[in-house]
Amino acid sequence: MSGLTYLIPIALGMGLVGLAAFFWAMRTGQYDDMEGSASRILIDEEDDL
């Protein structure tokens, strides 16, 4: 039972860190261009040296 006194706050802290990382990624624009990566893979760019 005493192990839960350590594990519950650790789990809640890790959840808050993950939530903060998600909101940081949303604020910095990580998920803005969803179509760009999908169409970029179709562009064939070959460098002729």
C-alpha positions, -999 to +999 in steps of 0.1 A: +000+000+000+029+024+007+041+018-029+010+035-042+019+067-024+049+069-047+035+055-079+003+076-081+021+110-079+048+098-104+021+086-129+002+119-125+034+139-130+043+119-161+008+125-175+012+162-169+046+163-186+031+145-216+002+169-217+025+199-215+047+185-243+015+180-265+004+216-259+039+229-266+039+210-299+005+224-308+017+260-300+049+257-320+031+245-351+042+209-353+008+198-367+001+227-390+011+212-424-007+178-427-009+179-465+026+190-472+043+158-461+018+136-479+024+153-513+061+158-508+067+121-510+052+121-545+076+147-559+105+131-576+136+152-572+168+138-586+200+157-584+221+154-615+257+159-606 
